[in-house]
Amino acid sequence: SILKQTYSQRAENHRNPAAKALLETIERKRSNLCVSVDVTKKADFLRIIDIVGPYICLVKTHVDIIEDFDFSVIENLKDLSVKHDFQIFEDRKFADIGNTVALQYASGVYKIASWSHITNAHPVPGPSVITGLLSVGLPLGRGLLLLSEMSTKGSLATGSYTEEAVRMARSNRDFVVGFIAQRRMDNIGVAEGASDEDFLILTPGVGMDVKGDSMGQQYRTPREVVLESGCDVIIVGRGIYGKGNGANPEAVREQAERYRAEGWKAYEERIGS
Ligand code: 5BU
């Protein structure tokens, strides 16, 4: 079963270059930690990434919240990704008709497809959202995650919606490399243990010190996410950079190290090493 395979074994199962590169990075750095850097000033954004860089496999961005954005942010982010050896995931959550998402992905101020190895989409428009994005992303070797579940209280992405998302992914395996979800999706719609599919499961809503925030976010620990729910990458934001936008560099570094260690320990326990 996928749950018992190492990240490097799984890298060989994936033909999509972004999925393969992510799995190889995870193995090389012994880190299944993705840091989500949700701050509004470019200096804070780049400073936090430079601090957490050694401990992560992936940086997750919301570039549209940076108030003083200009394209130097992207150039600096790319330099940091080489310096520290991590991949980039713009959490854009595309959710429109194919033609529009293709334009949003390729064009505008951010030109996401030109720098983000992985991005994501809501399945709500149906398969055409994938068709639109892959017309831009596939020639560039990019990968897509579908949002089949969310971490928030009262999420509508459950039941048959989640199942249909998995079906949409199965029909587009060259571009859809996995899911944003709270548990494994490979066995949905097939008998328990019958699937040898390998989808990447990236999971937000991870925190060790609090259970949630005042706006519906819900947190689980790396152990619950990786060991008990079988997810592959933990996504941590405020748990690492804290309330002060990462003003205390040593505290940020310590939290990144702590989450990396916890995520990796849970993985080692899962594969039984
Ligand atoms: P936090 O600070 O660890 O709560 O940040 C979580 C990040 O993950 C934030 O950027 C959200 O936009 C993102 N997220 C999420 O929290 N839950 C979800 O279901 C999805 C994305 Br999809």
Residues whose N, C-alpha, C, O or C-beta is under 5 A from the ligand:
A	BS01	5BU	S36 D38 L147 E149 M150 S151 T152 I180 P204 G205 V206 Q217 I235 V236 G237 R238 G239
